[in-house]
Amino acid sequence: MSMHVAEDRSTSAAWQYLRGMEGWTAAMHVLLTHAAEVVEGPSIRSRLIGARDDAESLRELLHTATHREDPNPTATATIESICSLWDANQHYFEQLAADADPEFYRAWTARTADARAGRHGPPATTAV
């Protein structure tokens, strides 16, 4: 899924994936920030704070990558790998946040449905 320099960023699958993940990491940051503030228990709070900080760092990296004038295909591939690893673990932290404040989580889920759906870029289209 790596982007080639000759590709138009706005139509590149890699660029769209990175933009989708940028939105998703921002949404997760909101959830994790709230959960870390309201959760009881220092152990879970510590895990949520670490996850929140990871989400913010990744969102900043994605923002930088998607706003560069000279996309770097090697860096893009590396960032995609980081996103895949990060995304694979988010269900755990999302569940901790849901347990911390179920009402906030339900509202957050409704507000962020588009970000969740678009986190991997737009769905692939098939020729008819």
C-alpha positions in Angstrom: 0.0 0.0 0.0 3.0 2.3 -0.1 2.7 5.5 -1.9 4.9 6.3 -4.9 6.1 9.8 -5.4 4.4 10.1 -8.8 0.9 9.3 -7.2 -1.5 12.1 -6.6 -1.8 12.3 -2.8 -5.5 12.9 -2.7 -6.3 9.7 -4.7 -3.5 7.5 -3.4 -4.7 4.6 -1.3 -1.8 5.0 1.0 -2.5 8.7 1.5 -6.2 8.1 2.2 -5.3 5.3 4.7 -2.9 7.7 6.5 -5.6 10.4 6.6 -8.2 8.0 7.8 -5.8 6.8 10.6 -5.1 10.4 11.5 -8.8 11.0 12.1 -9.1 7.7 14.0 -6.1 8.4 16.3 -7.6 11.8 17.1 -10.9 10.2 18.0 -9.2 7.6 20.1 -7.2 10.3 21.9 -10.5 12.0 22.9 -11.8 8.7 24.3 -8.6 7.8 26.1 -8.2 11.2 27.6 -11.7 11.2 29.1 -11.3 7.6 30.3 -8.0 8.4 32.0 -9.6 11.3 33.8 -12.6 9.3 35.2 -11.3 5.7 35.7 -10.8 4.4 39.1 -7.6 2.5 39.9 -4.0 3.7 39.2 -3.1 0.6 37.2 -5.8 1.1 34.6 -5.3 4.9 34.6 -1.6 4.4 33.9 -2.4 2.1 30.9 -5.0 4.5 29.6 -2.5 7.5 29.9 0.1 5.5 28.0 -2.4 4.6 25.3 -3.6 8.2 25.1 0.0 9.4 24.7 0.7 6.8 22.0 -2.5 7.9 20.1 -1.4 11.6 20.3 2.1 10.8 19.1 0.9 8.7 16.2 -1.7 11.3 15.2 1.1 14.0 15.1 3.3 11.7 13.0 0.3 11.0 10.6 -0.4 14.7 10.4 3.2 15.5 9.4 3.2 12.6 6.9 0.0 13.7 5.2 0.9 17.3 4.9 4.4 16.9 3.5 5.0 18.3 0.0 7.5 15.6 -0.8 6.0 12.2 0.4 8.6 9.6 1.2 7.5 6.1 0.1 9.9 4.4 2.6 8.6 6.5 5.5 5.0 6.0 4.4 5.5 2.2 4.4 7.0 2.4 7.9 4.2 4.6 9.2 1.6 2.2 7.7 3.3 -0.6 9.7 3.2 1.4 12.9 -0.5 2.1 12.3 -1.3 -1.6 11.8 0.4 -2.5 15.0 -1.3 0.4 16.9 -4.7 -0.4 15.5 -4.4 -4.1 16.3 -4.2 -3.3 20.0 -6.8 -0.5 20.3 -9.8 -2.9 21.0 -8.2 -3.5 24.4 -7.9 0.2 25.3 -11.3 1.0 23.8 -12.8 -1.7 26.1 -11.0 -0.2 29.2 -12.4 3.2 28.2 -15.9 1.8 27.7 -15.8 0.2 31.1 -14.6 3.4 32.7 -17.6 5.5 31.5 -20.2 3.5 29.4 -22.4 6.5 28.8 -19.6 8.6 27.4 -18.4 5.7 25.3 -21.9 5.2 23.7 -22.0 8.9 22.8 -18.4 8.8 21.6 -19.1 5.8 19.4 -22.0 7.5 17.8 -20.0 10.7 17.2 -17.0 8.9 15.7 -18.7 6.3 13.5 -17.3 8.0 10.3 -13.8 8.1 11.7 -14.0 4.4 12.6 -15.4 3.5 9.2 -12.7 5.5 7.4 -9.7 4.6 9.5 -8.4 2.2 6.8 -9.2 4.6 3.9 -12.2 4.3 1.6 -13.4 0.8 0.7 -11.9 -0.7 -2.4 -14.0 -0.4 -5.5 -14.4 -3.2 -8.0 -14.8 -2.7 -11.7 -18.2 -3.8 -13.1 
